[in-house]
Amino acid sequence: MKPYVAYIGVVDKREQCHFVEFKTGLNVVTGKSSTGKSALIEIFDYCMGSSEYTIPVGRITESAAIYFTIYKKGNRFLVLGKLPKDKKGFYREVSEDELPLSSDGLTLTSSWFKLGYFVVADQYKKKIGAFFGLNINDIETDKDDKQFFGRKKSSPSIRSFTSFMLQHQNLIANKHAVFYRFDEKEKREQAIEHLKIFLGFVDQQYFLLKQELAELEKKKRRIELALPKKEKQLELKIIKLSKRLNEYQALSGKRLVDSSSADIIKNPIHWLDIIKDKPLEIDLESTSNTKLITELDKKIAGEVKVLRKLEKEARDIESTISISNSYFESISDINYPEKITESVIECPFCLTETNLLSSEADKLTNAINWLNEEITIQKPQQYDYRPRLESLKSELTTQRRHIKDIRVEKASLIASNRELEKRQNLRDQIVKAKVSIEIYLEEIISEGHIEQADGELEQLKTKISKLKGTLSQYSIVQKMRNAEMLLNETMNTIGQNLDFEEFYKNPLNLNFSLETFDIWLIAKKERVFLRSMGSGANWLYCHLSLFLSFQKLFCSLGQECSIPPVLFIDQPTQVYFPNVTNDTDESRFDVNKLASAERKNKVDEDIKSVENFFNEIISFCERTEVETGFKPQIIVTDHADELNLARGRNFEDYVRARWRNRGFIA
């Protein structure tokens, strides 16, 4: 069973308990003005953790010792209470036997609200949230966000519930605002962002998984950014190791190992052990030294050839750019007439006119237009060469460095040969070359190698893929889309039975976005937002259709939804009977007194519209209970009374309090 409001009341300073008892379905509190009807919604909001003390100043605030709201869920009651202008809140869950009840109803006193049950504001709101199944405290999706923004994201709170539960007198028929508390940007964003939590689409585990995913994604990006640098370092290591291996081969006449430098660096620990255990072998007949120097000479010649080709291309591009610039500078220096005056040529003898000049002028115009087009086409081409020139400069630098490295390698071999000629100690030179290889491999091992990063990257990708798969099971986007479809379908079902202007019907096409929280309807194939609609009745019906639809959504989600299907509507008939200050009759509700002067002739039509939307609220509650198994609670506070409802319904069955001869507090 879903919670609903069972009682709202006040214990006054004389220990008298004043309350209204409510049921599921439609509840009406009716009476004349200034009797405390609107105070009920403010007392409820105050007990739901509002930090603002907005209960209307008057008889109630002068008399109140403590305000309370009591929810019922199954056989349990949640009693919420707050002292006037106090931040702390009273929280206590009791059974039906523990709640002080008599034949006349509640008999609460101030002493029942024991001091030990009062808690500080934050704890108070958290305890209420836990009662409704709201148990998520950490909604960060990235732990670094807290450090970046300087504060933690606000946890979902029952304070956001009230945006979906309360329609105050100044809001129910407002064309500029739809939701309570949305005038504050932060509260609006929180309510929208937290809705998927309230609807039960995500849980605490979801946000913990999102945090883990964010951490893994950051690690993955760091490795990916470092990989190009590591690959460059690997390339340099292969070149350096190749030089040492070539030097060893040139001296000994034999290859140290039958493997490439790239393969050795992939597994340096393995190859280091092999190389250390490798005995020295010398082939005195080998011509490896001479062959290697010859190969290096050929390699240098080939690389120089590539260098010269790049240099030529760079010179050609620089020349093209220079000629192009000179060409356009010369064009800009050309003086051309700003104005041409064309006159008719006439023969001085026969006075015959000729159009020869006009024909020549047309040819000149065509030529100028052609030239302008050619300049427009050609001019941007000079800029096409500059990126290539910059690229060439970089390639030339790299190529020169590469040639230098080969020459250094050749010089090293030649120097080794000279050393041999001087010392005549070949074995010492070979040992030195072998030790140099071993030392270099040890350096590589201590630094780590790119295969480790590759392996870690693959592991991260696997973990990220699994996490995304787990998160995709929440199907948040699809669930929000389904919720939006249900809202729109329900709005139009309800709206078709309300008295919208004919312009907006045929058929009615109301729409609401859970992404932006905008409401509009389609009329004559155009979007018409609330602010652009005429008539307060249309604004009222849009609000009513939307908020009843939310109650249907909350019921359809069952126990997964935290927000209770409770809706307060204050003074909805003000659209038809705005003159509430004239409601002075203590015995009955007189619509003729309340109807505006310009609508005196439409009183019957107005009262039928009022009766119609009360009928629709009742029908909606009954349909929703049949379809979902839960019956929403709609509490309407209004001066309307003695309505003739359809289908044999008795208005009196829905009246929970009538204050025409007295007020909430007598």
C-alpha positions in Angstrom: 0.0 0.0 0.0 1.2 3.5 -0.8 1.3 6.2 2.0 -1.4 8.8 2.0 -2.2 11.8 4.2 -4.5 10.7 7.1 -4.5 13.9 9.2 -3.4 17.5 9.1 -3.8 19.6 12.2 -2.7 21.9 14.9 -2.4 21.5 18.7 -3.1 24.9 20.1 -1.7 26.5 23.2 -4.8 25.4 25.3 -4.0 21.7 24.4 -6.9 21.5 22.0 -6.3 19.3 18.9 -7.7 20.7 15.6 -7.5 18.5 12.6 -8.9 17.3 9.3 -9.1 13.6 8.5 -8.5 12.5 4.9 -9.0 9.4 2.8 -7.7 8.2 -0.6 -9.4 9.6 -3.7 -11.0 13.0 -3.7 -11.1 15.0 -0.5 -12.8 18.4 -0.3 -12.3 21.1 2.3 -14.8 23.8 1.7 -15.9 27.0 3.3 -15.9 30.8 3.1 -12.8 33.0 2.8 -10.4 33.4 5.7 -11.3 30.2 7.5 -8.0 28.4 7.2 -8.5 26.3 4.1 -5.3 27.5 2.4 -3.4 27.1 5.7 -3.7 23.3 5.3 -1.4 23.2 2.3 1.1 25.4 4.1 1.0 23.3 7.3 1.6 20.2 5.2 4.5 21.9 3.4 6.0 23.1 6.7 5.8 19.6 8.2 7.4 18.2 5.0 10.6 20.0 5.9 10.1 23.5 4.5 12.6 26.0 6.0 10.2 28.8 5.5 7.3 29.5 7.9 4.6 30.5 5.4 1.5 29.7 7.4 -0.8 32.7 7.0 -0.6 35.1 10.0 -3.8 35.2 12.0 -5.9 33.0 14.2 -4.0 29.8 13.4 -0.4 31.2 14.0 -1.6 33.0 17.2 -3.0 29.8 18.6 -0.7 27.1 17.4 1.7 25.3 19.8 2.6 22.6 17.3 1.7 21.7 13.7 1.4 18.1 12.5 0.8 16.0 9.4 0.2 12.3 9.7 0.7 9.7 6.9 -0.9 6.3 6.9 0.7 3.3 5.3 -0.9 0.0 5.9 -1.4 -0.3 9.7 1.4 2.1 10.5 1.3 5.9 10.9 4.1 8.4 10.4 3.6 11.5 12.6 5.5 14.6 11.5 5.4 17.8 13.6 7.0 21.2 13.8 7.0 23.9 16.3 6.3 27.4 15.0 9.4 29.1 13.4 11.6 26.1 14.4 14.1 24.3 12.2 13.8 21.0 14.1 11.2 18.4 13.2 9.3 15.8 15.1 9.5 12.3 13.5 7.8 9.2 15.0 6.4 6.0 13.4 3.6 4.4 15.4 1.0 1.7 15.2 -2.7 2.4 15.2 -2.8 1.4 18.9 -0.1 4.0 19.7 -1.9 6.9 18.0 -4.2 8.7 20.5 -7.7 8.3 19.0 -11.1 8.6 20.4 -14.6 8.5 19.0 -14.2 12.1 18.1 -10.9 11.5 16.3 -7.4 12.6 17.3 -6.7 13.6 20.9 -3.1 14.7 20.4 -1.5 17.1 23.0 1.8 18.9 23.1 3.1 16.4 25.7 2.6 13.5 23.2 5.3 15.2 21.0 8.1 14.1 23.2 11.4 16.0 23.0 13.4 12.9 22.2 11.7 12.6 18.8 12.7 16.0 17.6 15.7 16.0 15.2 17.7 18.7 13.3 16.4 19.8 9.9 18.8 17.7 7.7 18.2 14.5 9.7 14.5 15.2 9.8 14.3 15.3 6.0 16.5 12.2 5.6 14.3 10.2 8.0 11.1 11.3 6.1 12.8 10.3 2.8 13.8 6.9 4.2 10.1 6.3 5.1 9.2 6.8 1.5 12.0 4.6 0.3 14.4 7.4 -0.6 17.8 6.0 0.5 20.3 7.5 -1.9 22.9 9.8 -0.4 25.6 10.0 -3.0 24.6 11.0 -6.6 28.0 12.0 -7.9 28.8 10.4 -11.2 32.4 11.6 -11.1 34.3 12.0 -7.9 36.3 14.8 -9.4 33.2 16.9 -9.8 33.2 17.7 -6.1 36.7 19.1 -6.3 36.0 21.0 -9.6 32.7 22.6 -8.5 33.9 23.1 -4.9 30.9 21.2 -3.4 29.1 17.9 -3.4 26.0 17.5 -5.5 22.8 17.9 -3.4 21.3 14.6 -2.4 17.8 13.9 -3.4 15.4 15.2 -0.8 11.7 15.0 0.0 11.6 18.7 -0.5 11.6 18.0 -4.2 8.6 15.8 -3.7 6.5 18.9 -3.0 7.0 20.2 -6.5 4.8 17.3 -7.7 2.4 17.4 -4.8 1.4 21.0 -4.3 -0.6 23.4 -6.5 -1.1 26.6 -4.5 -3.8 29.2 -5.1 -1.4 31.4 -7.1 -0.1 28.5 -9.1 -3.0 26.2 -10.2 -4.1 28.6 -12.9 -0.8 30.4 -13.6 0.3 30.7 -17.2 3.9 31.6 -16.4 4.7 28.9 -13.8 3.7 25.3 -13.4 5.7 23.7 -10.6 6.1 24.8 -7.0 9.6 25.9 -6.0 10.7 26.2 -9.7 11.1 30.0 -9.4 14.5 29.1 -7.9 16.8 27.8 -10.6 18.8 25.4 -8.3 15.6 23.8 -6.9 14.1 23.4 -10.4 17.3 21.7 -11.7 17.4 19.4 -8.6 13.7 18.4 -9.0 14.2 17.6 -12.7 17.6 15.8 -12.2 16.3 13.8 -9.2 13.0 12.7 -10.8 14.6 9.5 -12.2 15.7 8.6 -8.7 12.2 9.4 -7.2 10.6 7.2 -9.9 12.8 4.3 -8.9 14.7 4.1 -12.2 18.1 4.3 -10.5 19.5 3.2 -7.2 22.6 3.9 -5.1 24.5 1.2 -6.9 23.9 3.0 -10.2 25.8 6.1 -9.0 28.6 4.0 -7.5 29.0 2.2 -10.9 29.0 5.6 -12.7 31.8 6.8 -10.4 33.8 3.7 -11.1 33.2 4.1 -14.8 34.4 7.7 -14.7 37.6 6.6 -12.9 38.3 3.9 -15.4 37.6 6.3 -18.4 40.1 8.8 -17.0 42.8 6.1 -16.6 42.1 4.9 -20.1 42.4 8.4 -21.5 45.7 8.9 -19.6 47.2 5.7 -21.1 45.9 6.6 -24.6 47.4 10.1 -24.4 50.7 8.6 -23.2 50.8 5.8 -25.8 52.1 7.9 -28.8 54.9 9.1 -26.6 55.7 5.6 -25.4 55.6 4.3 -29.0 58.1 7.0 -30.0 60.3 6.0 -27.1 60.0 2.4 -28.1 61.1 3.3 -31.6 64.1 5.1 -30.3 64.9 2.1 -28.0 64.8 -0.3 -31.0 67.2 2.0 -32.9 69.6 2.2 -30.0 69.6 -1.5 -29.3 70.1 -2.2 -33.0 73.2 0.0 -33.0 74.6 -2.0 -30.1 73.8 -5.4 -31.7 75.3 -4.2 -35.0 78.4 -3.1 -33.2 78.7 -6.5 -31.5 78.2 -8.3 -34.8 80.8 -6.1 -36.6 83.4 -6.9 -33.9 82.7 -10.6 -33.4 81.6 -11.5 -36.9 78.6 -13.3 -35.4 75.0 -12.3 -34.4 74.6 -12.2 -30.6 71.0 -13.7 -30.9 68.8 -14.8 -33.7 66.1 -12.2 -33.1 65.3 -8.6 -34.0 65.7 -5.6 -31.7 61.9 -5.2 -31.7 61.3 -8.8 -30.5 64.0 -8.4 -27.8 62.4 -5.2 -26.4 59.0 -6.9 -26.2 60.4 -9.3 -23.6 63.6 -7.8 -22.3 63.8 -9.9 -19.1 63.8 -13.1 -21.1 66.4 -12.0 -23.6 68.7 -10.5 -21.0 69.0 -13.9 -19.3 69.8 -15.5 -22.6 72.4 -12.8 -23.5 74.1 -13.0 -20.1 74.5 -16.8 -20.5 75.7 -16.5 -24.2 79.4 -17.3 -24.5 81.6 -15.1 -26.7 82.0 -16.3 -30.2 84.5 -14.8 -32.7 84.6 -15.3 -36.4 88.0 -13.9 -37.5 87.1 -14.6 -41.2 83.9 -12.6 -41.0 83.5 -9.5 -43.2 80.5 -8.2 -41.1 82.3 -5.0 -40.2 83.0 -4.0 -43.7 79.5 -5.1 -44.9 77.9 -3.1 -42.1 79.8 0.0 -42.9 78.9 -0.4 -46.6 75.2 -0.9 -45.7 75.3 2.2 -43.6 76.8 4.2 -46.5 74.1 3.0 -48.8 71.5 3.8 -46.2 72.9 7.3 -45.8 72.8 7.8 -49.6 69.2 6.7 -49.7 68.2 8.9 -46.9 70.0 11.9 -48.4 68.2 11.3 -51.6 64.9 11.5 -49.7 66.1 14.7 -48.0 67.0 16.4 -51.3 63.5 15.5 -52.7 61.8 17.1 -49.6 64.1 20.2 -49.9 63.1 20.6 -53.6 59.4 20.3 -52.8 59.8 22.9 -50.0 61.6 25.3 -52.4 59.0 24.9 -55.1 56.2 25.6 -52.6 58.0 28.7 -51.3 58.5 29.9 -54.8 54.8 29.4 -55.7 53.7 31.3 -52.6 56.1 34.1 -53.4 54.9 34.4 -57.0 51.3 34.2 -56.0 51.8 37.1 -53.5 53.6 39.2 -56.0 50.8 38.6 -58.5 48.0 39.7 -56.2 50.0 42.7 -55.1 50.4 43.7 -58.7 46.6 43.3 -59.2 45.9 45.5 -56.2 48.1 48.3 -57.6 46.0 48.5 -60.9 44.0 51.7 -61.1 40.5 51.2 -62.4 37.7 53.6 -62.9 35.2 53.7 -60.1 32.4 55.1 -62.4 31.7 54.8 -66.1 29.4 57.1 -67.9 27.9 55.7 -71.0 26.6 58.1 -73.7 24.9 57.6 -77.1 27.1 58.0 -80.2 25.6 60.1 -83.0 26.9 60.6 -86.6 27.6 64.3 -87.0 26.5 64.2 -90.7 23.4 62.0 -90.8 22.6 62.2 -87.1 22.2 58.4 -87.0 22.6 56.9 -83.5 24.8 53.8 -83.0 24.8 51.2 -80.2 28.4 50.2 -80.8 29.6 51.7 -77.4 26.9 49.8 -75.5 28.0 46.5 -77.1 31.7 47.2 -76.1 30.6 48.2 -72.6 28.8 44.8 -72.2 31.9 43.0 -73.4 34.0 45.0 -70.8 31.5 44.1 -68.1 31.7 40.4 -68.9 35.5 40.5 -68.9 35.6 42.2 -65.5 33.2 39.7 -64.1 35.3 36.8 -65.5 38.4 38.3 -64.0 36.8 38.7 -60.6 35.6 35.1 -60.6 39.2 33.9 -61.5 40.7 36.0 -58.7 38.1 34.6 -56.3 38.9 31.1 -57.3 42.7 31.5 -57.4 43.4 33.6 -54.4 42.5 30.9 -51.7 44.8 28.5 -53.4 47.9 30.3 -52.1 46.8 29.4 -48.6 46.5 25.7 -49.5 50.3 25.4 -49.8 51.1 26.8 -46.3 50.0 23.8 -44.3 52.0 21.5 -46.6 55.1 23.7 -46.2 54.9 23.6 -42.4 54.5 19.8 -42.7 57.6 19.6 -44.9 59.7 21.6 -42.5 58.9 19.1 -39.8 59.7 16.2 -42.1 63.0 17.8 -43.1 64.0 18.2 -39.4 63.2 14.6 -38.7 65.0 13.4 -41.9 68.1 15.4 -41.0 68.1 13.9 -37.5 67.7 10.4 -38.9 70.7 10.9 -41.3 72.7 12.2 -38.4 72.0 9.1 -36.3 73.1 6.8 -39.1 76.3 8.8 -39.5 76.9 8.6 -35.8 76.4 4.8 -35.9 78.9 4.6 -38.8 81.4 6.8 -37.0 81.1 4.5 -33.9 82.0 1.5 -36.0 84.9 3.3 -37.6 86.1 4.4 -34.1 85.8 0.8 -32.9 88.0 -0.3 -35.8 90.6 2.3 -35.0 90.5 1.2 -31.4 91.2 -2.4 -32.5 94.1 -1.2 -34.6 95.6 0.6 -31.6 95.0 -2.0 -28.8 95.0 -5.2 -30.8 92.5 -6.6 -28.1 89.5 -7.9 -30.0 88.0 -9.9 -27.1 87.9 -6.9 -24.7 86.1 -4.9 -27.4 83.5 -7.6 -27.9 83.0 -8.0 -24.1 82.5 -4.3 -23.9 79.9 -4.3 -26.7 78.1 -7.3 -25.0 78.0 -5.6 -21.6 76.7 -2.4 -23.3 73.7 -4.5 -24.6 73.1 -6.0 -21.2 73.2 -2.6 -19.4 70.8 -1.1 -21.9 68.3 -4.0 -21.5 68.4 -3.5 -17.7 67.6 0.2 -18.2 64.6 -0.8 -20.4 63.4 -3.3 -17.8 63.6 -0.6 -15.0 61.6 1.9 -17.1 58.9 -0.5 -18.1 57.8 -1.1 -21.7 54.9 -0.3 -23.9 53.4 -3.8 -23.7 52.6 -3.3 -20.1 50.6 -0.1 -21.0 48.9 -2.1 -23.9 48.0 -4.8 -21.5 46.6 -2.4 -18.9 44.7 -0.6 -21.6 43.0 -3.8 -22.8 42.1 -4.7 -19.2 40.6 -1.2 -18.8 38.6 -1.5 -22.0 37.2 -4.9 -20.8 36.2 -3.5 -17.4 34.6 -0.4 -19.1 32.7 -2.6 -21.5 31.3 -4.7 -18.6 30.4 -1.6 -16.6 28.6 -0.1 -19.5 26.7 -3.3 -20.0 25.6 -3.3 -16.4 24.6 0.3 -16.5 22.6 -0.2 -19.8 20.4 -2.7 -17.9 19.0 0.3 -16.0 17.5 1.4 -19.3 17.0 5.0 -18.0 16.4 6.6 -21.3 13.7 4.1 -22.3 12.1 4.3 -18.9 12.0 8.1 -19.0 10.6 7.9 -22.5 7.9 5.5 -21.4 7.0 7.7 -18.4 6.7 10.7 -20.7 4.4 8.7 -23.1 2.2 7.7 -20.1 2.0 11.3 -18.9 1.0 12.6 -22.4 -1.5 9.8 -23.0 -3.1 10.4 -19.5 -3.1 14.2 -20.0 -5.1 13.9 -23.2 -7.5 11.3 -21.8 -8.2 13.7 -18.9 -8.2 16.8 -21.0 -10.8 15.6 -23.4 -13.3 15.5 -20.6 -12.5 19.1 -19.4 -13.9 22.3 -20.9 -10.9 23.5 -22.9 -11.7 26.1 -25.6 -12.8 24.4 -28.8 -9.9 26.0 -30.6 -7.5 23.7 -28.6 -9.6 20.6 -29.0 -10.6 18.5 -32.0 -8.7 16.6 -30.9 -6.8 17.8 -27.8 -3.1 17.3 -28.2 -1.3 18.1 -24.9 2.4 17.4 -24.5 4.9 17.5 -21.7 8.7 17.0 -21.8 10.5 15.3 -18.9 13.7 16.8 -20.2 12.7 20.5 -20.1 9.5 20.3 -18.0 7.7 22.4 -20.6 4.0 21.8 -21.3 2.3 22.7 -24.6 -0.4 21.6 -26.9 -0.6 21.4 -30.7 -3.3 23.6 -32.3 -3.6 24.0 -36.0 -0.2 22.2 -36.4 1.6 24.7 -34.2 3.0 24.4 -30.7 1.2 26.6 -28.2 2.9 26.9 -24.9 1.0 27.7 -21.7 2.0 31.3 -21.7 0.5 31.8 -25.1 -2.9 30.3 -24.3 -5.8 32.5 -23.6 -8.3 32.1 -20.7 -7.6 31.1 -17.2 -9.7 28.0 -17.6 -7.2 26.7 -20.2 -4.4 27.3 -17.8 -6.3 25.6 -15.0 -7.0 22.5 -17.1 -3.4 22.2 -18.3 -2.2 22.2 -14.7 -4.9 19.8 -13.6 -4.3 17.4 -16.5 -0.6 17.4 -15.9 -0.6 16.9 -12.2 -3.3 14.2 -12.2 -1.1 12.5 -14.9 1.8 12.6 -12.5 -0.3 10.8 -9.9 -1.2 8.1 -12.4 2.6 7.7 -13.1 3.4 7.4 -9.4 0.7 4.8 -8.9 1.7 2.8 -12.0 5.3 2.4 -10.8 4.0 0.8 -7.5 6.4 0.6 -4.6 9.4 1.5 -6.8 8.3 5.1 -6.8 9.2 7.2 -3.7 6.8 10.1 -4.3 3.4 9.3 -2.7 0.4 9.9 -5.0 -0.8 12.9 -3.0 -1.9 16.1 -4.7 -3.1 19.4 -3.0 -5.1 21.8 -5.1 -5.9 25.2 -3.6 -8.8 27.3 -4.9 -9.2 25.9 -8.4 -12.6 27.5 -8.9 -11.0 31.0 -8.7 -11.0 31.0 -12.5 -14.8 31.0 -12.5 -15.5 32.7 -9.1 -12.7 35.2 -8.4 -14.6 37.4 -6.0 -14.0 35.2 -3.0 -14.0 38.3 -0.7 -17.7 38.5 -1.2 -18.3 35.1 0.2 -19.9 36.3 3.5 -22.9 34.0 3.7 -22.4 31.8 6.8 -24.9 29.2 5.9 -24.4 28.2 2.2 -22.3 28.7 -1.0 -23.9 31.3 -3.3 -22.4 31.2 -6.8 -24.3 34.3 -7.9 -22.4 36.3 -5.3 -19.1 34.9 -6.4 -19.5 35.1 -10.2 -17.8 38.1 -11.7 -20.0 40.9 -13.1 -19.1 40.2 -16.7 -20.0 36.6 -16.2 -23.4 36.9 -14.5 -25.1 35.5 -17.5 -22.9 32.5 -17.6 -23.2 31.3 -14.0 -24.9 28.1 -14.9 -22.3 27.4 -17.5 -19.5 28.1 -15.0 -21.0 25.9 -12.3 -21.3 23.1 -14.8 -17.6 23.4 -15.7 -16.7 23.3 -12.0 -18.9 20.3 -11.4 -17.3 18.7 -14.5 -13.7 18.9 -13.3 -14.7 17.6 -9.8 -16.4 14.7 -11.6 -13.3 14.1 -13.7 -11.1 14.0 -10.6 -13.3 11.4 -9.0 -13.4 9.3 -12.3 -9.6 9.6 -12.6 -9.0 8.3 -9.1 -11.4 5.3 -9.7 -9.8 4.5 -13.1 -6.3 4.7 -11.7 -7.1 2.3 -8.9 -8.5 -0.2 -11.3 -5.6 0.1 -13.7 -2.7 0.2 -11.1 -4.1 -1.2 -7.9 -3.4 2.1 -6.1 -5.8 5.0 -5.6 -4.3 8.5 -5.6 -5.3 11.1 -3.0 -6.4 14.5 -4.3 -7.1 17.2 -1.6 -9.0 20.2 -2.9 -9.4 23.3 -0.7 -12.0 25.6 -2.2 -15.1 27.8 -1.4 -17.2 25.7 -3.9 -19.9 23.7 -2.2 -23.2 21.9 -2.8 -22.2 20.7 -6.2 -24.4 18.4 -8.3 -22.1 15.5 -9.3 -22.8 13.0 -12.1 -23.4 9.3 -12.0 -25.4 9.5 -8.7 -22.4 10.8 -6.7 -23.1 12.8 -3.6 -20.8 15.8 -3.1 -21.2 15.4 0.6 -19.4 12.0 0.5 -16.2 13.8 -0.5 -16.3 16.8 2.0 -13.9 16.3 4.8 -14.5 19.7 6.4 -16.9 22.6 5.9 -16.1 25.9 7.5 -18.9 28.3 6.9 -20.0 29.0 10.5 -16.5 28.6 11.9 -12.8 28.3 10.9 -10.1 25.6 11.2 -9.6 26.9 14.7 -12.9 28.2 16.1 
